[in-house]
């Protein structure tokens, strides 16, 4: 994310908390994140990881893509490759390109993701219960656990599921895994 996008994200996270009337302590308890981390995040002093954004989105009940869409410019109908927002979590080796960003009136979106070898990202709960996913692996292999069921997903495979509980994305290596994720709100 660019500096401007990160600043808007920090501002939006503070707004979400204020809209709900939550203190930093309230949010810290709901998201199981330290109060100091939340404070630094809202002031734009640190960049969030995918796992941290996942916890916050779960606490707020919104998908990560919707949160990011709230800070990204409104996308045109035709989203050129150079206009697709890209977010990187260097700590975990995760890159996310919003190919078809969320848009008012649309329930679906398309995300291209790349996980580096050895990357391991766990989400404790979905941001929205019953969120529909269609995950299509383009290159590499992905070990994906959804609600306690493990799936080995290889190039060309498509895994369809609804998120009701925890999920975990692991790239067993040796190469990066690239996949497309179609997300549909319930």
Protein Blocks (a to p, Z undefined) as FASTA:
>chain_A
ZZklmmmmmmmmmmmmmmnopafklmmmmnopafklmmmmmnopaccdfklmmmmmmmno
pafklmmmmmpccddfbdcfklmccdddfknopacddfbgcdehiabdcddddddehiac
ddfbdfbghiacddddfbhcddddeehiacdddehiacddddfbdcddddebjbdcdddd
ddddZZ
